[in-house]
Amino acid sequence: MRFYVKMEENIMLGKMSRRFAPAAALFAALTLAAPQSAFAADEPIVYPGCEDFGITFTGTGGNQAVRLLRDKDGVQYIIIGGHGTVLTVTNAEDPTKSVTFPTQGSVTQITSYPDGTADFQLTGKNLFILYPTDNPGPSTILYTGRVTFSNDASGVSTVTSTSGRQRDICAELAP
């Protein structure tokens, strides 16, 4: 139950966070303190975020704040907010095709249950990556507005609602 995100350096985050790039960007502060191993791979991590090709992404800059609360039943409430992260998404098979955009501002609210399931609400500007196993994946969409989704205990995401603007990053990176 893990994945890697290429920011300034590679960092490891929980599987339920793998679906949306701003969550990775929100942890950018961790990359400043995490030393890069002398044996770290220079190869970017390829995510199966588009139907016909993989993608890579990097993020730079930004300011993030994280608040974690836990109730007596073991339910965790995580609120992450921030702004200023610039993301670049690249077609892994054709690195000449890439798009760069600022996320400007976003808030992520996560409710994580002891059984391994979680509910998410993302507002603002968020890059959202669905895998082939997700519903209705695979896709990579830049949402400006609101997205809600849930993860089952095995980490499969299901989008439950969206509102606002959607930008299909896969269509922009297609060969």
C-alpha positions in Angstrom: 0.0 0.0 0.0 2.4 2.7 -1.2 3.4 4.8 -4.2 6.1 7.3 -5.1 5.8 10.8 -6.2 8.6 12.7 -8.0 8.8 16.2 -6.6 12.1 17.8 -6.0 13.0 14.2 -4.8 11.1 11.0 -4.6 8.9 10.6 -1.4 6.7 7.8 -0.4 3.0 8.5 0.4 0.0 6.3 1.3 -1.9 4.6 -1.5 -5.1 6.5 -0.8 -3.2 9.8 -1.5 -1.9 8.6 -4.8 -4.9 9.7 -6.8 -4.4 13.5 -6.7 -1.2 15.3 -7.3 -1.9 18.3 -5.0 -1.8 15.9 -2.1 1.8 15.1 -3.1 2.5 18.7 -3.5 1.1 19.3 -0.1 3.9 17.2 1.3 6.6 19.2 -0.6 7.9 20.4 2.7 8.9 16.9 3.5 11.1 16.8 0.4 13.1 19.7 1.7 14.1 17.7 4.9 14.4 14.3 3.3 18.0 13.6 2.2 18.3 12.0 -1.3 20.0 8.6 -1.2 23.2 8.3 -3.1 21.6 5.3 -4.7 18.3 6.9 -5.6 17.0 6.2 -9.1 17.1 9.0 -11.7 14.2 7.3 -13.5 10.9 9.1 -13.1 8.0 7.1 -11.7 5.5 6.3 -14.5 1.8 6.4 -13.5 -0.9 4.6 -15.5 -3.0 7.7 -15.6 -4.0 7.7 -19.3 -5.6 4.9 -21.3 -3.0 4.7 -24.0 0.2 5.9 -22.3 1.7 6.5 -18.9 2.5 9.8 -17.3 5.1 11.4 -15.1 4.6 14.5 -13.0 6.8 16.9 -11.0 5.8 19.7 -8.7 7.8 22.7 -7.4 7.1 25.4 -4.9 4.0 26.0 -2.9 3.0 26.4 0.7 1.0 23.7 2.5 -0.6 23.3 5.9 -1.8 19.9 7.3 -4.1 19.3 10.2 -4.8 15.8 11.6 -7.5 15.0 14.1 -8.5 11.5 15.4 -11.7 10.6 17.2 -12.1 7.9 19.9 -13.3 5.4 17.3 -10.1 5.6 15.3 -11.5 7.8 12.5 -8.9 10.2 11.2 -9.8 13.6 9.8 -7.1 15.2 7.7 -7.3 18.7 6.3 -4.6 19.9 3.8 -4.6 23.3 2.3 -2.1 25.3 0.3 -1.2 27.3 -2.8 1.5 28.1 -5.2 2.6 24.6 -6.4 3.5 24.4 -10.1 2.9 21.0 -11.6 4.3 19.6 -14.9 2.7 16.4 -16.4 4.5 14.6 -19.1 3.6 11.8 -21.6 6.1 9.1 -20.5 6.4 7.7 -24.0 6.8 11.1 -25.7 8.6 13.5 -23.3 8.2 16.3 -25.8 4.5 16.4 -24.8 4.0 18.1 -21.5 1.7 20.6 -19.8 2.6 22.9 -16.9 0.2 24.8 -14.7 0.0 26.4 -11.3 -2.4 24.7 -8.8 -3.0 28.2 -7.3 -5.0 27.0 -4.3 -6.6 23.8 -3.0 -8.1 22.2 0.1 -8.3 18.5 0.6 -10.4 16.9 3.3 -9.9 13.2 4.0 -11.9 11.0 6.4 -10.0 7.8 6.9 -11.8 4.9 8.6 -10.2 2.1 10.7 -11.4 -0.5 8.1 -9.1 1.0 5.5 -11.7 2.9 3.6 -11.6 6.7 3.1 -13.7 9.6 1.8 -12.2 12.6 0.1 -13.4 16.1 -0.8 -11.1 18.3 -3.0 -11.8 21.9 -3.6 -9.9 24.5 -5.6 -7.5 23.4 -8.4 -6.5 19.7 -8.2 -4.8 17.3 -10.5 -6.6 14.0 -10.2 -5.1 10.8 -11.5 -7.2 7.6 -11.8 -5.7 4.2 -12.5 -7.1 1.5 -14.7 -8.5 -0.3 -11.7 -10.4 2.8 -10.5 -13.9 3.9 -11.4 -14.1 5.4 -14.1 -10.3 5.2 -14.7 -7.8 5.6 -16.1 -7.8 9.4 -16.5 -5.8 12.5 -15.5 -8.0 15.5 -15.1 -7.3 19.0 -13.7 -10.4 19.9 -11.8 -11.1 23.5 -10.8 -14.1 23.3 -8.4 -15.1 20.3 -6.3 -14.4 16.6 -6.5 -15.6 13.9 -4.1 -14.5 10.3 -4.2 -14.1 7.3 -2.0 -11.4 4.6 -1.7 -12.3 1.0 -0.7 -10.0 -1.0 1.6 -7.9 -2.2 -1.3 -7.3 1.4 -2.5 -9.6 1.4 -5.5 -11.1 4.9 -6.0 -14.6 5.7 -7.1 -15.5 9.2 -8.1 -18.8 10.2 -6.4 -19.3 13.7 -7.7 -17.7 16.6 -9.5 -18.6 20.2 -10.2 -16.7 23.0 -11.8 -14.3 23.0 -14.8 -12.5 19.9 -16.0 -9.4 19.9 -18.2 -8.5 16.5 -19.7 -4.7 16.3 -19.4 -4.6 13.0 -21.3 -6.2 14.5 -24.4 -3.5 17.3 -24.3 -0.7 14.8 -24.0 -2.0 12.3 -26.5 0.3 11.4 -29.4 
